[in-house]
Amino acid sequence: MDMLFTPLRLRDVELRTRLGLPAMSTYQAAPGNLPDPRWHLAHYQTRAVGMGLVVVEATAVAPEGLATPDDLGLWDDDQTQALAEVAEVIAAQGAVPALQLSHAGRKASRTRPWGESGDAPLAEADGGWMPLAPSPLAFADGYRVPAEMTPQQIETAVTQFAAATARAVTAGFRAVELHAGHGRLLHSFLSPIANRRTDAYGGDFHSRTLLLRQTVRTVRAALPDELPLLVRMSCVDFLPGGWTLDDTVRIAPLLAADGADLIDCTSGGIARPETRPTGPCWQTPYAATVRHKTGMPTAAVGKITTLGQARELLADGTCDLVLMGRQLLVDPMLPARHAPDLAPAPYQRALATTTATSDGHLPPEL
Ligand SMILES: Cc1cc2nc3c(=O)[nH]c(=O)nc-3n(C[C@H](O)[C@H](O)[C@H](O)COP(=O)(O)O)c2cc1C
């Protein structure tokens, strides 16, 4: 049996394959942090072909939670309406549309990653704003010292996640992913590197995890019972004194009890500089550890570039779901080449006949 093309059920939602696109920011939002129909509809429609799940890129729950001015947002009715079209084109291809909800925390107010002034803090003169964070500690040299959040601001952030969840459901998304990795707000509260608070939200494990747990519970309450909630976590910080894999193993069952259904296992991003390993499938042992030690379903991601690797990760019990990012950005037909039936009718014959030979030549009837 080919596990990759075997359905995965999360609550009442069935993914037709165990292959998904992870959230991949494209930084192409139209004014108002709306999806640009000319970009986002074509992009996500194409990437939904042959897929079980498509997680739409990090979408901010509030203006101050945007990482860059080019990110999508979901705090008003226009955004809800426009995102409904994105969910619709994904679902029309047979994939489950999910939305990643994010608050960039101290990594807010940056430029998009390319270009001359790319991947840098955005100065106030250029439209930058004050980032919010657990403690007044900058993400890296040259970045603005963020404002330490008041208890009222923390409560507001939880409410913003819940309100965006309700909007995501209205827009037709069939799953929500909370971005609790890569140094964003929810991760920054978890990690002692960024969180030096002395109130209820900082200090020991229980206090540092309070915000994420409150958010999961509040978001769960805003999500219909039949729809799954995914949590993307940086399983390790790669910095001394940071969040560890043991911490991730400890929190996973607590998040499950709070209403999370799957941990999407990524890593790093809490501060710079950091040294991280790399290589084929390099991050997948985190997904394996969380799955084996907690029984919680996991997604694996990180330099998975072939369907053979994906099959192995499923067969050896590393994860329940395989996410392929950069590979599917550049080669979106990869899954459909191996399962032409999952492609739209106009592509099916082309896929069946162009992939029939292993030597790279088209079959003679073409
Ligand atoms: C251009 C780009 C944009 C990304 N945007 C997001 C994002 O919005 N949210 C997120 O959680 N991760 C984001 N990531 C991380 C990816 O989801 C993924 O975890 C990472 O690229 C590793 O997987 P890969 O080796 O298959 O690309 C991004 C990565 C890239 C390269």
The ligand as an ORCA input file, in Angstrom:
! r2SCAN-3c Opt
* xyz 0 1
  C      10.115     31.651      0.973
  C       9.742     30.960      2.250
  C       8.632     31.412      2.947
  C       8.258     30.778      4.140
  N       7.155     31.213      4.820
  C       6.747     30.578      5.947
  C       5.548     30.954      6.611
  O       4.801     31.826      6.172
  N       5.231     30.279      7.739
  C       5.995     29.265      8.241
  O       5.661     28.681      9.268
  N       7.126     28.877      7.616
  C       7.500     29.492      6.475
  N       8.598     29.049      5.799
  C       9.225     27.782      6.204
  C       8.615     26.643      5.383
  O       7.260     26.415      5.731
  C       9.374     25.311      5.559
  O       9.251     24.899      6.902
  C      10.834     25.429      5.186
  O      10.978     26.044      3.916
  C      11.511     24.056      5.162
  O      10.870     23.204      4.246
  P      11.469     22.942      2.768
  O      12.910     22.541      2.952
  O      10.615     21.849      2.208
  O      11.348     24.222      1.991
  C       9.012     29.685      4.632
  C      10.130     29.257      3.910
  C      10.492     29.878      2.732
  C      11.694     29.352      1.976
*
